[in-house]
Amino acid sequence: MTENENLAAEEEKKEPANELPQLDFSTFILSLSTSVVMNLGLVENPVTKKTEKEPAVAKQTIDLIALLKDKTKGNLTEDETKLLDDVLHELRVWYCKVVV
């Protein structure tokens, strides 16, 4: 093996410093829910370092999660279904507390 091939092989073995979590349905739903919480102004936006309130965007994302629940009905595991139910309930409660 040449030196360049050895270096390439070593680089492949190294774990990336900022490895992203495995993408699955639950991770996707949790990502959307984090977006809602940010848009409700409950947590700081990690990019802008500011608390931003966009209730219309939060509601649209909640509606999107509800749409995903309807469209995936019968195709989810029991845990995924429970996660969707729990996330939707919590986000709707937070939305009402913030907006109403």
MDAnalysis code that builds the backbone (N, CA, C; Angstrom):
import MDAnalysis as mda
import numpy as np

u = mda.Universe.empty(300, n_residues=100, atom_resindex=np.repeat(np.arange(100), 3), trajectory=True)
u.add_TopologyAttr("name", ["N", "CA", "C"] * 100)
u.add_TopologyAttr("resid", np.arange(1, 101))
u.add_TopologyAttr("resname", ["MET", "THR", "GLU", "ASN", "GLU", "ASN", "LEU", "ALA", "ALA", "GLU", "GLU", "GLU", "LYS", "LYS", "GLU", "PRO", "ALA", "ASN", "GLU", "LEU", "PRO", "GLN", "LEU", "ASP", "PHE", "SER", "THR", "PHE", "ILE", "LEU", "SER", "LEU", "SER", "THR", "SER", "VAL", "VAL", "MET", "ASN", "LEU", "GLY", "LEU", "VAL", "GLU", "ASN", "PRO", "VAL", "THR", "LYS", "LYS", "THR", "GLU", "LYS", "GLU", "PRO", "ALA", "VAL", "ALA", "LYS", "GLN", "THR", "ILE", "ASP", "LEU", "ILE", "ALA", "LEU", "LEU", "LYS", "ASP", "LYS", "THR", "LYS", "GLY", "ASN", "LEU", "THR", "GLU", "ASP", "GLU", "THR", "LYS", "LEU", "LEU", "ASP", "ASP", "VAL", "LEU", "HIS", "GLU", "LEU", "ARG", "VAL", "TRP", "TYR", "CYS", "LYS", "VAL", "VAL", "VAL"])
u.atoms.positions = np.array([
    [0.837, -1.177, 0.000],
    [0.000, 0.000, 0.000],
    [0.881, 1.239, 0.000],
    [0.481, 2.239, -0.771],
    [1.258, 3.484, -0.785],
    [0.961, 4.292, 0.464],
    [1.762, 5.314, 0.684],
    [1.564, 6.168, 1.861],
    [0.204, 6.860, 1.805],
    [-0.208, 7.314, 0.625],
    [-1.512, 7.974, 0.476],
    [-2.659, 7.008, 0.779],
    [-2.519, 5.770, 0.342],
    [-3.557, 4.772, 0.614],
    [-3.628, 4.471, 2.108],
    [-2.459, 4.425, 2.765],
    [-2.432, 4.207, 4.211],
    [-3.121, 5.349, 4.945],
    [-2.842, 6.592, 4.527],
    [-3.475, 7.754, 5.160],
    [-4.982, 7.731, 4.952],
    [-5.421, 7.383, 3.749],
    [-6.850, 7.317, 3.466],
    [-7.520, 6.245, 4.312],
    [-6.871, 5.105, 4.471],
    [-7.420, 4.019, 5.286],
    [-7.516, 4.442, 6.742],
    [-6.517, 5.154, 7.233],
    [-6.533, 5.642, 8.618],
    [-7.654, 6.651, 8.829],
    [-7.873, 7.536, 7.856],
    [-8.932, 8.538, 7.960],
    [-10.310, 7.876, 8.018],
    [-10.491, 6.798, 7.251],
    [-11.771, 6.087, 7.249],
    [-12.060, 5.451, 8.604],
    [-11.006, 5.043, 9.308],
    [-11.170, 4.390, 10.601],
    [-11.551, 5.380, 11.696],
    [-11.156, 6.644, 11.540],
    [-11.418, 7.654, 12.563],
    [-12.903, 7.992, 12.593],
    [-13.410, 8.227, 13.814],
    [-14.788, 8.669, 13.984],
    [-14.851, 10.165, 13.712],
    [-15.847, 10.615, 12.971],
    [-15.985, 12.055, 12.761],
    [-16.244, 12.765, 14.089],
    [-15.668, 13.940, 14.255],
    [-15.797, 14.687, 15.511],
    [-17.239, 15.110, 15.773],
    [-17.960, 15.488, 14.742],
    [-19.335, 15.964, 14.889],
    [-20.312, 15.015, 14.203],
    [-20.219, 13.748, 14.541],
    [-21.073, 12.756, 13.908],
    [-22.535, 13.018, 14.257],
    [-23.379, 13.019, 13.259],
    [-24.808, 13.239, 13.461],
    [-25.464, 11.960, 13.948],
    [-26.553, 12.088, 14.714],
    [-27.250, 10.880, 15.169],
    [-27.866, 10.144, 13.991],
    [-28.086, 8.857, 14.187],
    [-28.705, 8.055, 13.138],
    [-30.081, 8.632, 12.820],
    [-30.397, 8.748, 11.551],
    [-31.674, 9.302, 11.142],
    [-32.715, 8.194, 11.072],
    [-33.771, 8.365, 11.849],
    [-34.912, 7.466, 11.783],
    [-36.168, 8.294, 12.018],
    [-37.310, 7.659, 12.021],
    [-38.567, 8.391, 12.132],
    [-38.648, 9.153, 13.457],
    [-38.248, 8.527, 14.537],
    [-38.317, 9.173, 15.849],
    [-37.407, 10.399, 15.908],
    [-36.216, 10.291, 15.371],
    [-35.296, 11.425, 15.339],
    [-35.880, 12.570, 14.524],
    [-36.523, 12.237, 13.427],
    [-37.161, 13.239, 12.576],
    [-38.261, 13.976, 13.340],
    [-39.111, 13.231, 14.044],
    [-40.207, 13.839, 14.806],
    [-39.640, 14.707, 15.929],
    [-38.613, 14.238, 16.613],
    [-38.007, 15.032, 17.680],
    [-37.351, 16.299, 17.137],
    [-36.801, 16.222, 15.949],
    [-36.222, 17.400, 15.317],
    [-37.307, 18.435, 15.020],
    [-38.425, 17.968, 14.495],
    [-39.543, 18.878, 14.226],
    [-40.063, 19.489, 15.525],
    [-40.143, 18.687, 16.571],
    [-40.657, 19.209, 17.844],
    [-39.704, 20.251, 18.433],
    [-38.419, 20.064, 18.256],
    [-37.443, 21.053, 18.711],
    [-37.639, 22.368, 17.971],
    [-37.942, 22.264, 16.692],
    [-38.218, 23.450, 15.897],
    [-39.436, 24.197, 16.449],
    [-40.468, 23.465, 16.836],
    [-41.666, 24.088, 17.406],
    [-41.315, 24.820, 18.697],
    [-40.578, 24.164, 19.563],
    [-40.206, 24.757, 20.848],
    [-39.400, 26.045, 20.620],
    [-38.509, 26.032, 19.644],
    [-37.742, 27.240, 19.319],
    [-38.665, 28.334, 18.801],
    [-39.590, 27.961, 17.918],
    [-40.496, 28.956, 17.335],
    [-41.515, 29.489, 18.336],
    [-41.722, 28.778, 19.427],
    [-42.579, 29.291, 20.494],
    [-41.798, 30.198, 21.443],
    [-40.506, 30.310, 21.229],
    [-39.675, 31.168, 22.053],
    [-39.324, 30.562, 23.399],
    [-39.440, 29.240, 23.497],
    [-39.165, 28.572, 24.770],
    [-37.691, 28.243, 24.956],
    [-36.962, 28.140, 23.854],
    [-35.522, 27.897, 23.904],
    [-34.836, 28.812, 22.897],
    [-33.581, 29.035, 23.144],
    [-32.766, 29.889, 22.286],
    [-32.447, 29.194, 20.964],
    [-32.464, 29.953, 19.898],
    [-32.022, 29.451, 18.604],
    [-30.511, 29.279, 18.678],
    [-29.993, 28.060, 18.459],
    [-28.552, 27.844, 18.600],
    [-27.706, 28.579, 17.564],
    [-28.303, 28.957, 16.456],
    [-27.553, 29.656, 15.411],
    [-27.461, 31.149, 15.724],
    [-28.607, 31.768, 16.038],
    [-28.634, 33.212, 16.276],
    [-28.341, 33.573, 17.730],
    [-28.417, 32.573, 18.611],
    [-28.232, 32.788, 20.055],
    [-29.286, 33.740, 20.626],
    [-30.462, 33.778, 19.977],
    [-31.555, 34.639, 20.421],
    [-32.810, 33.794, 20.618],
    [-33.677, 34.279, 21.498],
    [-34.987, 33.660, 21.648],
    [-35.915, 34.347, 20.665],
    [-36.493, 33.568, 19.786],
    [-37.331, 34.118, 18.716],
    [-38.719, 33.507, 18.806],
    [-39.741, 34.334, 18.629],
    [-41.115, 33.860, 18.707],
    [-41.771, 33.951, 17.332],
    [-42.132, 32.807, 16.802],
    [-42.823, 32.713, 15.517],
    [-43.986, 31.733, 15.682],
    [-45.066, 32.139, 16.370],
    [-46.152, 31.195, 16.661],
    [-46.824, 30.615, 15.420],
    [-46.901, 31.364, 14.340],
    [-47.523, 30.842, 13.118],
    [-46.695, 29.686, 12.545],
    [-45.381, 29.822, 12.603],
    [-44.490, 28.759, 12.120],
    [-44.590, 27.545, 13.042],
    [-44.671, 27.818, 14.356],
    [-44.824, 26.726, 15.327],
    [-46.108, 25.946, 15.051],
    [-47.211, 26.662, 14.824],
    [-48.488, 25.989, 14.552],
    [-48.422, 25.176, 13.268],
    [-47.791, 25.722, 12.260],
    [-47.669, 25.002, 10.988],
    [-46.864, 23.707, 11.175],
    [-45.831, 23.759, 11.975],
    [-45.020, 22.562, 12.217],
    [-45.796, 21.538, 13.048],
    [-46.577, 22.003, 14.019],
    [-47.448, 21.093, 14.774],
    [-48.437, 20.424, 13.828],
    [-49.024, 21.205, 12.929],
    [-49.955, 20.643, 11.941],
    [-49.261, 19.641, 11.025],
    [-48.008, 19.904, 10.690],
    [-47.232, 18.980, 9.856],
    [-47.016, 17.652, 10.584],
    [-46.699, 17.716, 11.871],
    [-46.512, 16.491, 12.654],
    [-47.826, 15.711, 12.711],
    [-48.952, 16.416, 12.879],
    [-50.271, 15.768, 12.885],
    [-50.564, 15.117, 11.527],
    [-50.181, 15.791, 10.456],
    [-50.349, 15.233, 9.107],
    [-49.530, 13.955, 8.958],
    [-48.295, 13.980, 9.437],
    [-47.452, 12.789, 9.382],
    [-48.070, 11.645, 10.184],
    [-48.662, 11.974, 11.319],
    [-49.322, 10.947, 12.131],
    [-50.448, 10.290, 11.344],
    [-51.266, 11.114, 10.691],
    [-52.385, 10.574, 9.901],
    [-51.906, 9.743, 8.712],
    [-50.907, 10.232, 8.025],
    [-50.434, 9.567, 6.805],
    [-49.627, 8.298, 7.073],
    [-49.089, 8.175, 8.284],
    [-48.280, 6.989, 8.602],
    [-49.035, 5.979, 9.458],
    [-50.306, 6.267, 9.736],
    [-51.108, 5.387, 10.588],
    [-51.080, 3.953, 10.046],
    [-50.799, 3.013, 10.931],
    [-50.723, 1.608, 10.545],
    [-49.350, 1.171, 10.071],
    [-48.450, 2.120, 9.885],
    [-47.103, 1.798, 9.398],
    [-46.015, 2.062, 10.428],
    [-46.417, 2.437, 11.637],
    [-45.447, 2.779, 12.670],
    [-45.390, 1.699, 13.740],
    [-44.256, 1.667, 14.434],
    [-44.159, 0.760, 15.570],
    [-44.986, 1.346, 16.717],
    [-45.192, 0.541, 17.724],
    [-45.945, 1.007, 18.894],
    [-45.225, 2.190, 19.557],
    [-43.918, 2.110, 19.645],
    [-43.129, 3.195, 20.248],
    [-43.218, 4.481, 19.422],
    [-43.168, 4.354, 18.107],
    [-43.268, 5.535, 17.239],
    [-44.649, 6.183, 17.365],
    [-45.680, 5.371, 17.438],
    [-47.039, 5.892, 17.594],
    [-47.177, 6.630, 18.922],
    [-46.645, 6.039, 19.977],
    [-46.703, 6.683, 21.296],
    [-45.913, 7.990, 21.282],
    [-44.756, 7.991, 20.663],
    [-43.954, 9.202, 20.569],
    [-44.749, 10.309, 19.872],
    [-45.366, 9.985, 18.755],
    [-46.163, 10.979, 18.025],
    [-47.290, 11.525, 18.892],
    [-48.013, 10.633, 19.556],
    [-49.113, 11.062, 20.424],
    [-48.610, 11.980, 21.526],
    [-47.538, 11.566, 22.182],
    [-46.986, 12.348, 23.297],
    [-46.451, 13.703, 22.830],
    [-45.717, 13.699, 21.734],
    [-45.142, 14.939, 21.208],
    [-46.249, 15.908, 20.811],
    [-47.242, 15.416, 20.099],
    [-48.338, 16.295, 19.681],
    [-49.069, 16.879, 20.883],
    [-49.322, 16.058, 21.879],
    [-50.008, 16.548, 23.076],
    [-49.191, 17.657, 23.744],
    [-47.919, 17.392, 23.983],
    [-47.056, 18.368, 24.654],
    [-46.928, 19.669, 23.854],
    [-46.730, 19.548, 22.552],
    [-46.565, 20.747, 21.729],
    [-47.843, 21.573, 21.698],
    [-48.990, 20.916, 21.642],
    [-50.262, 21.645, 21.647],
    [-50.481, 22.365, 22.976],
    [-50.112, 21.726, 24.066],
    [-50.219, 22.366, 25.383],
    [-49.313, 23.595, 25.436],
    [-48.056, 23.444, 25.021],
    [-47.131, 24.573, 25.034],
    [-47.613, 25.688, 24.116],
    [-48.151, 25.334, 22.961],
    [-48.657, 26.333, 22.035],
    [-49.766, 27.163, 22.694],
    [-50.697, 26.470, 23.351],
    [-51.796, 27.174, 24.035],
    [-51.280, 28.072, 25.154],
    [-50.301, 27.601, 25.911],
    [-49.745, 28.425, 26.992],
    [-49.058, 29.680, 26.459],
    [-48.391, 29.560, 25.329],
    [-47.621, 30.676, 24.785],
    [-48.501, 31.644, 24.006],
    [-49.436, 31.127, 23.237],
    [-50.184, 31.970, 22.302],
    [-51.470, 32.527, 22.924],
    [-52.145, 31.735, 23.706],
    [-53.442, 32.160, 24.243],
    [-53.282, 32.996, 25.481],
])
